[in-house]
Amino acid sequence: MISATITATFRKPKLARSIKSAVSPDNQAVPQGLDIKMHVRSSQLIIHLLCERPLDSAISTLEDILSCISAAQETLERIGGD
């Protein structure tokens, strides 16, 4: 089993909450063997991944999550939603 935790720190708690809301719907129907949990603590978005699939699946999932976070952050900062 592969376990990973990512902590992303943002300027403001509101931005962390908004990004969690923006990327969470993507995690409602994850494939069997993957478990993704997200929560916000102050200005940090904390992501826990448990993967019973091959390593390349875990890496791909983490890359997808980070890409979604980056896109959400860029969009929110452009529209002033931070």
TORTINU-657282 format. One record per residue: x, y, z of N, C-alpha, C, O in turn. Coordinates in nm, 4 decimals, always signed. Example, Ala and Ser with C-alpha at 12.3 -4.5 7.8 and 13.67 -1.06 7.14 Angstrom:
<pts>
       n.px       n.py       n.pz      ca.px      ca.py      ca.pz       c.px       c.py       c.pz       o.px       o.py       o.pz
    +1.3190    -0.5690    +0.7800    +1.2300    -0.4500    +0.7800    +1.3200    -0.3300    +0.7800    +1.4236    -0.3319    +0.8465
    +1.2850    -0.2250    +0.7080    +1.3670    -0.1060    +0.7140    +1.2900    +0.0030    +0.7870    +1.3409    +0.1138    +0.8039
</pts>
This chain:
<pts>
       n.px       n.py       n.pz      ca.px      ca.py      ca.pz       c.px       c.py       c.pz       o.px       o.py       o.pz
    +0.0850    -0.1184    +0.0000    +0.0000    +0.0000    +0.0000    +0.0890    +0.1240    +0.0000    +0.1906    +0.1295    +0.0692
    +0.0494    +0.2211    -0.0773    +0.1204    +0.3479    -0.0862    +0.0396    +0.4523    -0.0105    -0.0821    +0.4621    -0.0264
    +0.1082    +0.5291    +0.0710    +0.0446    +0.6354    +0.1482    +0.1209    +0.7647    +0.1237    +0.2440    +0.7663    +0.1267
    +0.0483    +0.8722    +0.0997    +0.1118    +1.0021    +0.0771    +0.0260    +1.1111    +0.1398    -0.0969    +1.1039    +0.1395
    +0.0931    +1.2115    +0.1930    +0.0257    +1.3294    +0.2446    +0.0899    +1.4522    +0.1816    +0.2120    +1.4676    +0.1826
    +0.0065    +1.5380    +0.1276    +0.0529    +1.6637    +0.0692    -0.0089    +1.7773    +0.1492    -0.1288    +1.7772    +0.1770
    +0.0735    +1.8734    +0.1855    +0.0244    +1.9926    +0.2532    +0.0576    +2.1131    +0.1666    +0.1746    +2.1419    +0.1411
    -0.0451    +2.1828    +0.1218    -0.0276    +2.3037    +0.0409    -0.0691    +2.4229    +0.1262    -0.1799    +2.4261    +0.1797
    +0.0196    +2.5202    +0.1387    -0.0074    +2.6374    +0.2206    -0.0364    +2.7571    +0.1304    +0.0384    +2.7862    +0.0371
    -0.1465    +2.8258    +0.1604    -0.1892    +2.9414    +0.0821    -0.1822    +3.0682    +0.1669    -0.1628    +3.0622    +0.2883
    -0.1981    +3.1819    +0.1018    -0.1884    +3.3103    +0.1722    -0.2990    +3.3288    +0.2752    -0.2769    +3.3868    +0.3816
    -0.4172    +3.2794    +0.2431    -0.5325    +3.3032    +0.3299    -0.6128    +3.1740    +0.3469    -0.6193    +3.0924    +0.2550
    -0.6735    +3.1554    +0.4638    -0.7592    +3.0379    +0.4846    -0.8733    +3.0295    +0.3829    -0.9110    +2.9201    +0.3408
    -0.9278    +3.1436    +0.3440    -1.0382    +3.1443    +0.2479    -0.9954    +3.0824    +0.1151    -1.0730    +3.0103    +0.0523
    -0.8736    +3.1101    +0.0725    -0.8235    +3.0542    -0.0528    -0.8085    +2.9021    -0.0397    -0.8438    +2.8288    -0.1321
    -0.7577    +2.8552    +0.0713    -0.7442    +2.7105    +0.0934    -0.8816    +2.6432    +0.0891    -0.8969    +2.5374    +0.0280
    -0.9811    +2.7040    +0.1536    -1.1174    +2.6464    +0.1522    -1.1764    +2.6470    +0.0117    -1.2403    +2.5503    -0.0297
    -1.1552    +2.7555    -0.0613    -1.2087    +2.7652    -0.1978    -1.1452    +2.6619    -0.2898    -1.2138    +2.6021    -0.3726
    -1.0161    +2.6408    -0.2760    -0.9479    +2.5429    -0.3598    -0.9949    +2.4020    -0.3245    -1.0148    +2.3196    -0.4138
    -1.0126    +2.3738    -0.1977    -1.0657    +2.2428    -0.1577    -1.2029    +2.2202    -0.2209    -1.2311    +2.1122    -0.2728
    -1.2872    +2.3221    -0.2162    -1.4202    +2.3104    -0.2766    -1.4119    +2.2893    -0.4274    -1.4914    +2.2152    -0.4852
    -1.3153    +2.3546    -0.4900    -1.3017    +2.3445    -0.6354    -1.2524    +2.2066    -0.6796    -1.2935    +2.1582    -0.7850
    -1.1663    +2.1433    -0.6021    -1.1090    +2.0156    -0.6459    -1.1773    +1.8950    -0.5832    -1.1586    +1.7836    -0.6322
    -1.2540    +1.9116    -0.4792    -1.3180    +1.7982    -0.4114    -1.4166    +1.7205    -0.4981    -1.4180    +1.5978    -0.4886
    -1.4987    +1.7827    -0.5815    -1.5927    +1.7034    -0.6617    -1.5245    +1.5989    -0.7490    -1.5836    +1.4948    -0.7779
    -1.4012    +1.6249    -0.7914    -1.3280    +1.5285    -0.8721    -1.2979    +1.4004    -0.7949    -1.2672    +1.2974    -0.8550
    -1.3064    +1.4063    -0.6634    -1.2668    +1.2923    -0.5821    -1.3856    +1.2121    -0.5302    -1.3677    +1.1261    -0.4439
    -1.5049    +1.2374    -0.5798    -1.6217    +1.1659    -0.5307    -1.6268    +1.0220    -0.5797    -1.6709    +0.9340    -0.5058
    -1.5833    +0.9962    -0.7011    -1.5922    +0.8613    -0.7577    -1.4529    +0.8135    -0.7967    -1.4242    +0.7960    -0.9151
    -1.3674    +0.7925    -0.6989    -1.2320    +0.7464    -0.7283    -1.2348    +0.5963    -0.7570    -1.3218    +0.5250    -0.7071
    -1.1409    +0.5493    -0.8362    -1.1370    +0.4059    -0.8674    -1.1137    +0.3212    -0.7420    -1.0600    +0.3689    -0.6421
    -1.1546    +0.1968    -0.7495    -1.1327    +0.1046    -0.6395    -0.9826    +0.0940    -0.6127    -0.9022    +0.0872    -0.7056
    -0.9466    +0.0926    -0.4857    -0.8059    +0.0845    -0.4478    -0.7433    +0.2194    -0.4206    -0.6259    +0.2273    -0.3842
    -0.8210    +0.3268    -0.4379    -0.7738    +0.4623    -0.4060    -0.8640    +0.5224    -0.2999    -0.9856    +0.5033    -0.3023
    -0.8043    +0.5945    -0.2075    -0.8807    +0.6676    -0.1072    -0.8156    +0.8045    -0.0928    -0.6965    +0.8143    -0.0632
    -0.8928    +0.9088    -0.1135    -0.8413    +1.0453    -0.1053    -0.9265    +1.1231    -0.0063    -1.0488    +1.1290    -0.0185
    -0.8608    +1.1820    +0.0908    -0.9275    +1.2671    +0.1908    -0.8602    +1.4036    +0.1888    -0.7380    +1.4136    +0.1774
    -0.9412    +1.5086    +0.1999    -0.8889    +1.6452    +0.2041    -0.9521    +1.7193    +0.3202    -1.0701    +1.7014    +0.3503
    -0.8719    +1.8029    +0.3852    -0.9273    +1.8926    +0.4854    -0.8416    +2.0190    +0.4913    -0.7264    +2.0208    +0.4481
    -0.9013    +2.1230    +0.5455    -0.8337    +2.2521    +0.5576    -0.8070    +2.2797    +0.7046    -0.8940    +2.2634    +0.7901
    -0.6843    +2.3219    +0.7313    -0.6458    +2.3655    +0.8657    -0.5792    +2.5018    +0.8490    -0.4688    +2.5131    +0.7956
    -0.6486    +2.6037    +0.8956    -0.6026    +2.7418    +0.8796    -0.5864    +2.7697    +0.7300    -0.6838    +2.7614    +0.6552
    -0.4653    +2.8025    +0.6857    -0.4454    +2.8332    +0.5433    -0.3825    +2.7152    +0.4688    -0.3276    +2.7322    +0.3599
    -0.3908    +2.5962    +0.5278    -0.3332    +2.4780    +0.4648    -0.4413    +2.3832    +0.4132    -0.5408    +2.3570    +0.4807
    -0.4194    +2.3329    +0.2924    -0.5018    +2.2261    +0.2370    -0.4197    +2.0985    +0.2516    -0.3098    +2.0877    +0.1971
    -0.4738    +2.0022    +0.3254    -0.4021    +1.8779    +0.3534    -0.4732    +1.7646    +0.2803    -0.5939    +1.7449    +0.2949
    -0.3966    +1.6917    +0.2024    -0.4501    +1.5836    +0.1204    -0.3831    +1.4533    +0.1625    -0.2604    +1.4437    +0.1666
    -0.4646    +1.3539    +0.1936    -0.4151    +1.2206    +0.2291    -0.4557    +1.1238    +0.1184    -0.5724    +1.1177    +0.0796
    -0.3593    +1.0493    +0.0687    -0.3847    +0.9507    -0.0363    -0.3419    +0.8132    +0.0130    -0.2299    +0.7956    +0.0610
    -0.4308    +0.7170    +0.0011    -0.3984    +0.5761    +0.0227    -0.4253    +0.5045    -0.1081    -0.5329    +0.5184    -0.1662
    -0.3270    +0.4272    -0.1548    -0.3395    +0.3629    -0.2845    -0.2972    +0.2170    -0.2754    -0.1861    +0.1853    -0.2329
    -0.3875    +0.1297    -0.3158    -0.3575    -0.0129    -0.3219    -0.3342    -0.0564    -0.4664    -0.3336    -0.1755    -0.4974
    -0.3153    +0.0400    -0.5522    -0.2914    +0.0144    -0.6940    -0.1406    +0.0271    -0.7202    -0.0654    +0.0587    -0.6280
    -0.0959    +0.0034    -0.8420    +0.0468    +0.0161    -0.8730    +0.0989    +0.1589    -0.8492    +0.0220    +0.2550    -0.8503
    +0.2288    +0.1707    -0.8281    +0.2923    +0.2989    -0.7995    +0.2610    +0.4040    -0.9048    +0.2362    +0.5196    -0.8703
    +0.2614    +0.3669    -1.0320    +0.2347    +0.4656    -1.1371    +0.0943    +0.5241    -1.1251    +0.0717    +0.6385    -1.1644
    +0.0009    +0.4479    -1.0720    -0.1345    +0.4988    -1.0493    -0.1350    +0.6046    -0.9389    -0.2021    +0.7071    -0.9508
    -0.0597    +0.5791    -0.8317    -0.0503    +0.6768    -0.7223    +0.0153    +0.8055    -0.7706    -0.0305    +0.9153    -0.7389
    +0.1221    +0.7913    -0.8471    +0.1926    +0.9093    -0.8988    +0.1022    +0.9880    -0.9925    +0.0965    +1.1107    -0.9837
    +0.0330    +0.9210    -1.0802    -0.0592    +0.9873    -1.1733    -0.1704    +1.0606    -1.0981    -0.2069    +1.1726    -1.1338
    -0.2235    +0.9970    -0.9945    -0.3296    +1.0592    -0.9148    -0.2781    +1.1851    -0.8453    -0.3459    +1.2879    -0.8450
    -0.1597    +1.1778    -0.7869    -0.1024    +1.2957    -0.7205    -0.0761    +1.4075    -0.8204    -0.1003    +1.5244    -0.7901
    -0.0269    +1.3732    -0.9389    -0.0052    +1.4751    -1.0428    -0.1365    +1.5412    -1.0826    -0.1420    +1.6629    -1.1003
    -0.2420    +1.4616    -1.0967    -0.3739    +1.5163    -1.1316    -0.4242    +1.6116    -1.0232    -0.4743    +1.7199    -1.0535
    -0.4108    +1.5714    -0.8982    -0.4563    +1.6558    -0.7875    -0.3800    +1.7872    -0.7860    -0.4398    +1.8940    -0.7733
    -0.2479    +1.7797    -0.7989    -0.1659    +1.9014    -0.7973    -0.1981    +1.9921    -0.9158    -0.1991    +2.1144    -0.9021
    -0.2240    +1.9332    -1.0300    -0.2613    +2.0118    -1.1480    -0.3937    +2.0840    -1.1253    -0.4076    +2.2011    -1.1606
    -0.4903    +2.0150    -1.0670    -0.6206    +2.0767    -1.0380    -0.6066    +2.1890    -0.9353    -0.6706    +2.2934    -0.9476
    -0.5239    +2.1675    -0.8356    -0.5008    +2.2712    -0.7332    -0.4383    +2.3938    -0.7980    -0.4796    +2.5066    -0.7712
    -0.3394    +2.3721    -0.8827    -0.2723    +2.4835    -0.9497    -0.3696    +2.5630    -1.0366    -0.3697    +2.6861    -1.0337
    -0.4519    +2.4927    -1.1134    -0.5494    +2.5605    -1.1996    -0.6523    +2.6370    -1.1166    -0.6884    +2.7496    -1.1508
    -0.6988    +2.5769    -1.0090    -0.7966    +2.6438    -0.9230    -0.7365    +2.7676    -0.8586    -0.8012    +2.8722    -0.8519
    -0.6135    +2.7562    -0.8113    -0.5480    +2.8712    -0.7481    -0.5303    +2.9849    -0.8478    -0.5604    +3.1003    -0.8173
    -0.4818    +2.9523    -0.9660    -0.4617    +3.0549    -1.0673    -0.5929    +3.1250    -1.1037    -0.5983    +3.2474    -1.1156
    -0.6969    +3.0460    -1.1209    -0.8290    +3.1025    -1.1554    -0.8821    +3.1915    -1.0445    -0.9278    +3.3028    -1.0705
    -0.8764    +3.1433    -0.9209    -0.9283    +3.2217    -0.8082    -0.8506    +3.3509    -0.7892    -0.9094    +3.4546    -0.7584
    -0.7190    +3.3457    -0.8072    -0.6389    +3.4677    -0.7916    -0.6682    +3.5672    -0.9038    -0.6667    +3.6880    -0.8806
    -0.6947    +3.5182    -1.0246    -0.7256    +3.6076    -1.1371    -0.8594    +3.6786    -1.1198    -0.8750    +3.7949    -1.1571
    -0.9566    +3.6057    -1.0620    -1.0890    +3.6684    -1.0449    -1.1026    +3.7367    -0.9097    -1.2072    +3.7931    -0.8775
    -0.9966    +3.7309    -0.8314    -1.0000    +3.7976    -0.7013    -1.0783    +3.7194    -0.5973    -1.1334    +3.7784    -0.5044
    -1.0841    +3.5879    -0.6114    -1.1589    +3.5055    -0.5193    -1.0774    +3.4546    -0.4032    -1.1148    +3.3557    -0.3401
    -0.9652    +3.5208    -0.3730    -0.8822    +3.4756    -0.2614    -0.9243    +3.5472    -0.1361    -0.8671    +3.5241    -0.0295
</pts>
